[in-house]
């Protein structure tokens, strides 16, 4: 239930939070350097850190050279909808963001992408309190004073889901979502695309070939060299 982002400036992976071996939740930050011999090191950022959590989501914000973390599950308070930024340049430091606008429902198991053309983070779906599964889309603007706004795309998957993955398809300016689970859909292997130019709209994709089995809790990346989404593992 941890998150990981790629830090292109320092050629490393940055990992935050998740569940520990003792069953508790963590709010540690670790980095894995890729240049030379790969090596792990623990970061100890200044500032008050987010509470320990799992099943949150994170992006790398390339304009401000930071990791942005949203939501997740906190063992002390349950589902959360707070936003935190970890600056990566100089001496790393945590700071809580306080966006304006109506806040998204607190959630876990959601998916996020960074939308580079509009300098914003997009959030889709997840699980909320009382076993409520969501299918909403929210945008967090990152320039200036951060602000939340709800999107209302046309079409789309009707039932809410959790444990899915999403990537930004740069070639076609869209978010691509795969898999997940929910009480009304079970565990699925469907693929949806949310176009972001003009008026946002959902459309189901029908890839050729034998599909992966339905799953949730997997991971996915966008492979820009081969123009594809790569999915690994899951439940």
C-alpha positions in Angstrom: 0.0 0.0 0.0 3.0 2.3 -0.4 3.6 4.7 -3.3 6.7 5.2 -5.5 7.6 8.0 -8.0 10.6 8.4 -10.3 12.8 11.4 -9.5 14.3 12.3 -12.9 16.6 15.0 -11.6 18.4 12.7 -9.3 17.8 9.4 -11.2 16.2 7.6 -8.2 13.0 6.1 -7.0 11.3 7.7 -4.0 9.0 5.5 -1.8 6.6 6.7 0.8 4.4 5.0 3.5 2.6 1.7 3.4 2.1 -1.1 5.8 5.0 -2.5 7.9 5.9 -6.0 8.8 4.3 -5.7 12.2 0.9 -4.7 10.7 1.3 -1.0 11.5 1.4 1.8 8.9 4.5 3.9 8.0 5.3 7.5 7.1 8.9 6.9 6.1 10.6 8.1 2.9 13.2 5.9 1.2 15.1 6.4 -2.0 16.7 3.9 -4.4 19.5 5.5 -6.5 19.9 4.1 -10.0 23.3 5.6 -11.1 26.3 3.4 -10.3 25.4 0.5 -8.0 21.8 0.8 -6.9 21.6 1.7 -3.2 18.8 2.4 -0.7 18.9 5.3 1.7 16.4 6.7 4.1 15.4 10.4 3.8 14.6 12.4 6.9 12.8 15.4 5.6 12.3 18.5 7.8 8.8 19.8 8.6 5.9 17.9 10.1 5.3 14.8 8.0 2.0 13.3 6.9 0.5 10.8 9.3 1.4 7.1 8.6 -0.9 5.7 5.9 -1.4 3.1 3.1 -3.3 2.9 -0.2 -2.7 6.6 -0.9 -1.5 7.9 -4.3 1.4 10.1 -5.4 2.8 11.9 -8.4 6.0 13.6 -9.3 5.5 17.3 -9.9 8.2 18.2 -12.5 7.6 22.0 -12.4 8.2 22.3 -8.7 10.5 19.3 -8.3 8.5 17.6 -5.6 6.4 14.6 -4.7 2.7 15.2 -4.1 0.7 12.8 -2.0 -3.1 12.6 -1.7 -5.4 10.6 0.5 -5.2 7.1 1.7 -6.0 5.2 5.0 -4.8 6.4 8.3 -5.2 3.8 11.1 -6.1 6.5 13.6 -8.7 8.5 11.7 -9.7 6.2 8.8 -9.9 7.5 5.2 -8.3 10.9 4.6 -8.3 13.5 1.8 -5.3 15.7 2.7 -2.6 16.7 0.3 1.1 16.8 1.1 4.2 18.0 -0.8 7.7 16.7 -0.3 10.2 19.1 -1.8 13.2 17.2 -3.3 15.7 20.0 -4.1 18.2 21.1 -1.5 17.1 19.8 1.9 13.9 17.8 1.5 11.0 19.1 3.5 7.3 18.2 4.0 4.5 20.7 3.8 0.8 20.3 3.8 -1.1 21.9 0.9 -4.4 23.6 1.7 -6.3 23.7 -1.7 -9.3 25.9 -2.1 -12.6 24.6 -3.5 -14.8 21.7 -2.4 -12.7 18.8 -1.2 -12.9 15.3 -2.8 -14.4 12.6 -0.5 -11.7 11.0 1.7 -10.6 7.8 0.0 -8.1 5.0 -0.5 -7.2 2.8 -3.4 -7.7 5.6 -5.9 -5.5 6.3 -8.9 -3.8 9.6 -9.9 -1.8 11.0 -12.8 0.0 14.2 -13.5 -1.5 16.1 -16.4 1.5 18.1 -17.8 -0.4 20.2 -20.4 -2.6 21.7 -17.6 -0.2 21.4 -14.7 -2.6 19.5 -12.5 -3.1 16.2 -10.7 -6.1 14.1 -11.6 -7.8 11.7 -9.2 -10.1 8.9 -10.2 -12.2 6.5 -8.1 -11.3 4.7 -4.9 -13.0 3.4 -1.8 -14.6 5.7 0.8 -16.1 5.0 4.2 -19.0 2.6 4.6 -17.7 0.4 1.8 -18.6 3.1 -0.8 -16.9 2.8 -4.1 -16.3 6.0 -6.1 -16.2 6.8 -9.9 -15.6 10.5 -9.6 -12.8 12.5 -11.3 -11.2 15.5 -9.5 -8.5 17.9 -10.6 -6.0 19.6 -8.3 -4.4 22.6 -10.0 -0.8 22.9 -8.9 0.3 26.4 -10.1 -0.2 29.4 -7.9 -2.7 28.6 -5.1 -3.7 25.0 -5.4 -7.4 24.5 -6.0 -9.7 21.4 -6.2 -12.4 21.1 -8.9 -14.7 18.3 -9.8 -14.8 17.1 -13.5 -18.0 15.8 -15.1 -16.8 13.8 -18.1 -19.4 12.4 -20.5 -19.9 8.6 -20.6 -17.7 6.4 -18.6 -17.6 3.4 -16.3 -20.8 3.7 -14.2 -19.8 1.7 -11.2 -17.2 2.9 -8.7 -14.0 1.0 -8.3 -10.8 0.7 -6.2 -7.4 -0.8 -6.6 -7.2 0.2 -10.3 -4.3 1.9 -12.0 -4.0 4.9 -14.3 -1.4 6.3 -16.6 -1.1 9.5 -18.7 -1.0 8.7 -22.4 1.1 11.6 -23.6 0.7 10.8 -27.3 -3.1 11.1 -27.1 -3.6 13.5 -24.1 -5.7 11.1 -22.1 -5.8 9.1 -18.9 -6.0 5.3 -19.3 -7.4 3.2 -16.5 -7.1 -0.6 -16.1 -8.8 -3.1 -13.8 -9.8 -2.7 -10.1 -12.7 -4.0 -8.1 -16.0 -3.0 -6.6 -19.2 -4.5 -5.2 -21.1 -3.9 -8.4 -18.5 -5.1 -10.9 -16.3 -7.6 -9.0 -12.7 -7.8 -10.1 -12.3 -6.5 -13.6 -9.9 -6.3 -16.5 -11.5 -3.6 -18.5 -9.7 -0.6 -20.0 -11.1 2.9 -20.1 -9.7 6.1 -21.6 -10.6 9.7 -20.4 -9.8 12.2 -23.1 -8.6 15.5 -21.6 -8.7 17.9 -24.5 -11.9 19.9 -25.1 -14.7 18.5 -23.0 -13.5 15.5 -21.1 -15.2 12.2 -22.1 -14.8 8.5 -21.2 -14.5 5.8 -23.8 -14.1 2.1 -23.4 -11.0 0.6 -25.1 -11.1 -2.9 -26.7 -7.5 -4.0 -27.0 -6.7 -7.0 -29.3 -5.0 -10.0 -27.9 -5.7 -12.2 -24.8 -6.3 -9.8 -21.9 -4.8 -10.2 -18.4 -7.1 -11.7 -15.8 -9.2 -9.3 -13.7 -7.2 -7.8 -10.8 -6.8 -5.1 -8.3 -3.9 -3.7 -6.3 -1.5 -4.0 -9.3 0.9 -1.4 -10.5 1.3 0.2 -13.9 3.6 2.6 -15.8 3.6 4.3 -19.1 6.5 3.2 -21.4 7.1 6.3 -23.6 9.8 4.5 -25.7 7.3 1.9 -26.9 4.1 3.8 -26.5 2.4 1.4 -24.2 1.1 0.7 -20.7 2.8 -2.0 -18.7 0.9 -3.7 -15.8 2.4 -5.9 -13.1 1.0 -8.2 -10.5 -2.1 -7.6 -8.4 -4.7 -9.6 -6.6 
